[in-house]
Amino acid sequence: MKQARMTLDRDYVVGRIDPRLYGSFIEHLGRAVYGGIYEPGHPEADEQGFRRDVLALVRNLGVPVVRYPGGNFVSGFHWEDSVGPVDQRPKRLDLAWFTTESNAVGLHEFADWAGKANSQVMYAVNLGTRGPENARDVVEYANHRGGSRLSDMRIANGRKDPLDIKLWCLGNEMDGPWQMGQKTAAEYGRVANEAAKMMKWVDPSIELVACGSSGSGMPTFGDWELKMLDECYDNIDYVSLHRYYGNQDGNTPSFLARSMDLDDFIHTVVSICDAVKGKKHSKKTVNLSFDEWNVWYHSNEQDKEIWKREKWGPALPLLEDVYNFEDALLVGSMLITFLRNADRVKIACLAQLVNVIAPIMTRNGGGCWAQTIYWPFLHASKYGRGTALRALVDTPVYDCADYEAVPVIDATATMDDEGGVTVFCVNRDLAEDYALGIDLRAFGGMKLTEHVLLHHDDVKAVNTEDAPMNVAPAAGPGGTVDGGRAEIRIPALSWNVLRFEKA
């Protein structure tokens, strides 16, 4: 077998892992809400119409925060439409996704769902077609205890106690020409700053995410962050990043290398944040919220056909990517990248959670199942808590169409509060197993308690309602631990979770 080495030490630390690194996203888009988390009349529906089978899969992921209600949707959204008696809520055309929104599920209902999912709401305000006053209004409605017009409206709508939403997004992708109310960096920065001031005056305990550029490929990227932060640095807490990857040309080695681009993206935005910090002589550090990330390309053509046939229909089946095995491997490497940068990436939202580019799929009236990407996310969320370690990895590399010196073994590690160590590892080699030597001497006597393996011989293998475990985790081959040195067999083209505890 080929060889790779990893050295770990309890003092080689990246930083504490914010649990919100394992957040997700539900937008009023496609069947994420209607037919996804919410389907009255379904055999699994609860008294509010939320699917219990979907909730079980969500709770299993341990998602601590869910971004809502958008996304592009939020740039034309009136939050007032989503509260009050359901039969009095207006139906509106959604210009983001060319559908009709019923508002049957709104702020109260989604907060209830989040509670059932053991999660918190990360709420986005409309800074596209609306502005600071509307933003501060929804904070008052949601979080003020009572005695004001909007908080009393919430109480009259059936919620005496505040919703207590702590994390808020100041709009979405505001540099994008597809966005309702697109703005220049200076325009957005000013609006975001004024909204941030007013929102925090209503509730000083909240945290705010300002829109970064909608992608590093945008002509605005970099300059947008500099100008935007120059306007609002003092009043915001995080900058958002969004990134999706695809494998349109079918080149698996290049596709699996795309997490290298993710790492570069993170480092660039961190540098810009710190440059503005220096310019302003500020003592405050602005961190990152990677609040949209995933693989997204499978459904692009079918969505065009759906819009031709059914434009303005409700809950159209849009963005329903069916994920394969190689997608799961890239998702694993993206999670590894977030952990490597856990000192600055404090929030991340897998986009999205159900049906829409999602780890969970449903059939209207039928079952629900976990897609391939569900598994690495589950493992990272479950075991990637505590402290991110700075893993030193010595591995062979390869060149591909888009990148040079791509590590064959992509790996990192975390340490939990009891001193246990978890190694997350992707073997990008299509044909060769590797023997991964891990130096654990700094941790004292350790034993390998579990090797979880995700592998399939077909990189295009998928899960379906009829075959939900076609691509599913199994026990890995494991290895030996002797004198603080482990040697573990890492099969070709695989996602691996290695759990070590004190002997």
Stockholm file with secondary structure:
# STOCKHOLM 1.0

chainA/1-503         MKQARMTLDRDYVVGRIDPRLYGSFIEHLGRAVYGGIYEPGHPEADEQGFRRDVLALVRNLGVPVVRYPGGNFVSGFHWEDSVGPVDQRPKRLDLAWFTTESNAVGLHEFADWAGKANSQVMYAVNLGTRGPENARDVVEYANHRGGSRLSDMRIANGRKDPLDIKLWCLGNEMDGPWQMGQKTAAEYGRVANEAAKMMKWVDPSIELVACGSSGSGMPTFGDWELKMLDECYDNIDYVSLHRYYGNQDGNTPSFLARSMDLDDFIHTVVSICDAVKGKKHSKKTVNLSFDEWNVWYHSNEQDKEIWKREKWGPALPLLEDVYNFEDALLVGSMLITFLRNADRVKIACLAQLVNVIAPIMTRNGGGCWAQTIYWPFLHASKYGRGTALRALVDTPVYDCADYEAVPVIDATATMDDEGGVTVFCVNRDLAEDYALGIDLRAFGGMKLTEHVLLHHDDVKAVNTEDAPMNVAPAAGPGGTVDGGRAEIRIPALSWNVLRFEKA
#=GR chainA/1-503 SS CEEEEEECCTTCEEEECCGGGGEEECCSSTTSTBTTTBCTTSTTBCTTSBBHHHHHHHHHHTCCEEEESCSGGGGGCCGGGGSSCGGGSCCEEETTTTEEECCSSCHHHHHHHHHHTTCEEEEEECCSSSCHHHHHHHHHHHHCCSSSHHHHHHHHTTCCSCCCCCEEEECSCTTCTTSTTCCCHHHHHHHHHHHHHHHHHHCTTCEEEECCCSCTTSTTTTHHHHHHHHHHGGGCCEEEEEEEECCTTCCHHHHHTTHHHHHHHHHHHHHHHHHHHHHTTCCCCCEEEEEEEEECCTTHHHHHHHHHHHTTCSSCCCSCCCCBHHHHHHHHHHHHHHHHTTTTEEEEEEECSBSSSCSEEECTTSCEEECTTHHHHHHHHHHCCSEEECCEEECCEECCSSCSSEESEEEEEEECTTSCEEEEEEECCSSCCEEEEEECGGGCSEEEEEEEEECCSCTTCBCCSSSTTSSCCEECCCEEEETTEEEEEECSSEEEEEEEEEC
#=GC SS_cons         CEEEEEECCTTCEEEECCGGGGEEECCSSTTSTBTTTBCTTSTTBCTTSBBHHHHHHHHHHTCCEEEESCSGGGGGCCGGGGSSCGGGSCCEEETTTTEEECCSSCHHHHHHHHHHTTCEEEEEECCSSSCHHHHHHHHHHHHCCSSSHHHHHHHHTTCCSCCCCCEEEECSCTTCTTSTTCCCHHHHHHHHHHHHHHHHHHCTTCEEEECCCSCTTSTTTTHHHHHHHHHHGGGCCEEEEEEEECCTTCCHHHHHTTHHHHHHHHHHHHHHHHHHHHHTTCCCCCEEEEEEEEECCTTHHHHHHHHHHHTTCSSCCCSCCCCBHHHHHHHHHHHHHHHHTTTTEEEEEEECSBSSSCSEEECTTSCEEECTTHHHHHHHHHHCCSEEECCEEECCEECCSSCSSEESEEEEEEECTTSCEEEEEEECCSSCCEEEEEECGGGCSEEEEEEEEECCSCTTCBCCSSSTTSSCCEECCCEEEETTEEEEEECSSEEEEEEEEEC
//
